Amino acid sequence: MERIPEPDLMDDAEQARAYAEADFSEPHDVFVKLFISRFPDFSGHEIIDLGCGTADVIIRFARAFPSIKIFGVDGAQAMLDIGIQDVKRNGLEQNIKLKKSKLPDSGLSYRKYDAVISNSLLHHLSDPLILWNTVKLCSKPGAQIFIMDLLRPDNVESAKGLLQRYAADASPLLQKDFFNSLLAAYSLNEIRKQLDAAKLEHLYIDVVSDRNVLIWGEP
């Protein structure tokens, strides 16, 4: 199935509210657990999250790693507004800082991080090298890279099956977004070519579920 792109940004207030009200605790907890499983000895002090959305993932990261500082960036102000509120509500203002940033952003080059993470940003980008070049831009030598995203199904019927399996009880808006995201996701072969082009071919690529791929390692 050919890729069907979707918009880079999700900056609609209704979309942001729908995401904030949905329960993503299971996949977001899995994201943190997979990071720990790949980097069990992680002892870094600063992490950047590219495409942090409403910051739910990095709030969970901050609980798992209470001594680290996390810098979350996203191009959608509506998502960040909710994230800022949730960070305050959880008392994590000293651990988490959020900023609006639409990639590519040369301003991110002024600071390097011990880990670069991203969850479900890649499929939004019509030019995926924007993400991979930003990963290199933000990484300290020996940094941990941890990028998770959707995998495009083989056909529309498979995408509909995943929709019913994982989002049958979600709002119509979230169902539409999830379905469109599946169609916009990249295939394994496309991701391998992206990493080759970005000179990140040494990163590992793991299929971690029937809908998710994990790209990880050191730059």
Secondary structure, DSSP 8 states (H G I E B T S, - for coil): -------S----HHHHHHHHHS--HHHHHHHHHHHHHH-TT---SEEEEET-TTSHHHHHHHHHSTT-EEEEEES-HHHHHHHHHHHHHTT-TTTEEEEE--SS-GGGGG--EEEEEEES-GGG-SSTHHHHHHHHHHEEEEEEEEEEEEB--SSHHHHHHHHHHHHTTS-HHHHHHHHHHHHH-B-HHHHHHHHHHTT-TTSEEEE-SSSEEEEEE--
